Amino acid sequence: MLVYVDTCVYRDYFESRKSRFLDIGYFASEMFLNGINCHYSFLVSDWLLTQLKEFENTPIYQSLFEDMKKSNKMISVKTTAKIKQRANNFPTEHEDAVHALIAIENNANYLITRNLTDYACFKDEKMKVRLPEHIEY
């Protein structure tokens, strides 16, 4: 199984974020741990890594991506100009549309995000959009 994880979920993990009622950093951590422990692989794009640039020198960032690589659970992909162009055709933030199109083009089974409404226009696609705590494996 292949998952594409939205930037916000990585941030939840890196920053140990909490919402009013939930420890969303914990849910992100569990989702990454489940993937690394052989339940699914992560599709990681250059688009995503650019958005996470501020974290690249932190131990938690380096450890997560190192663990993904060591367990052969990371598939790296480049964002094409075609995807960036097509993203302009969707009624959502351009950055979110790029994430969704990368996931779709690379046959991800899931796009994992906390911002479900941002991806509502992709609900008819083959991939499922889920919260980190609702991924099925």
Secondary structure as GFF3:
##gff-version 3
##sequence-region A 1 137
A	DSSP	beta_strand	2	5	.	.	.	ID=ss1
A	DSSP	alpha_helix	7	15	.	.	.	ID=ss2
A	DSSP	alpha_helix	24	34	.	.	.	ID=ss3
A	DSSP	pi_helix	35	39	.	.	.	ID=ss4
A	DSSP	beta_strand	41	45	.	.	.	ID=ss5
A	DSSP	alpha_helix	46	51	.	.	.	ID=ss6
A	DSSP	three_ten_helix	53	55	.	.	.	ID=ss7
A	DSSP	alpha_helix	59	70	.	.	.	ID=ss8
A	DSSP	beta_strand	74	77	.	.	.	ID=ss9
A	DSSP	alpha_helix	81	86	.	.	.	ID=ss10
A	DSSP	three_ten_helix	87	89	.	.	.	ID=ss11
A	DSSP	alpha_helix	94	105	.	.	.	ID=ss12
A	DSSP	beta_strand	110	112	.	.	.	ID=ss13
A	DSSP	three_ten_helix	116	122	.	.	.	ID=ss14
A	DSSP	beta_strand	128	130	.	.	.	ID=ss15
A	DSSP	three_ten_helix	132	134	.	.	.	ID=ss16
###
